[in-house]
Structures are given as structure tokens and as C-alpha cells.
Amino acid sequence: MRVGGQSTYGLPGFRWFAINAMKSAFIPFDERLAIIGNVIKPWYADQLKA
């Protein structure tokens, strides 16, 4: 596995990493879900459309 510009993962792979990292964050569950639903998923949806 490589990271960044030399990655074998595309944006969908990094989206998966970001969501799973947020699921493991040390903040309350409701806040984690809000960040995933209101920040991470919309940002990646917008990037994947472009």
C-alpha cells in the first residue's frame, strides 16, 4: 500500500478509511455520526462527481 499521490487506493478507498477512522474516534457516538453524515460523506460525494 502506498499513500497519497502514489496510492493504489483512489478516492473511494480514502473515503472508506476516513469513515472508519471517524467511527473509531474518541468523541461521542452522535457527534461521530454527524461528522460522517454532514462532513465526510458530502465532501467525498462532491469530489467523486467532479
LINBEL-V765145 format. One record per backbone hydrogen bond with DSSP energy under -1.0 kcal/mol. CO is the residue of the C=O (numbers start at 1). NH is the residue of the N-H. E is the energy in kcal/mol with one decimal. If there is no record, write none. Layout:
co = (CO:CO)
nh = (NH:NH)
e = (E:E)
This chain:
co = (4:10:11:12:13:14:15:16:17:18:19:22:25:28:29:30:31:32:33:34:35:35:36:39:40:41:42:43:44:45:46)
nh = (7:14:15:16:17:18:19:20:21:22:23:25:27:32:33:34:35:36:37:38:39:40:41:43:44:45:46:47:48:49:50)
e = (-1.8:-2.0:-2.6:-1.9:-2.2:-2.7:-2.6:-2.4:-2.5:-2.2:-2.0:-1.1:-1.3:-2.2:-2.5:-2.0:-2.4:-2.5:-2.9:-2.8:-1.9:-2.1:-2.7:-2.0:-2.4:-2.5:-2.3:-2.2:-2.6:-1.2:-1.1)
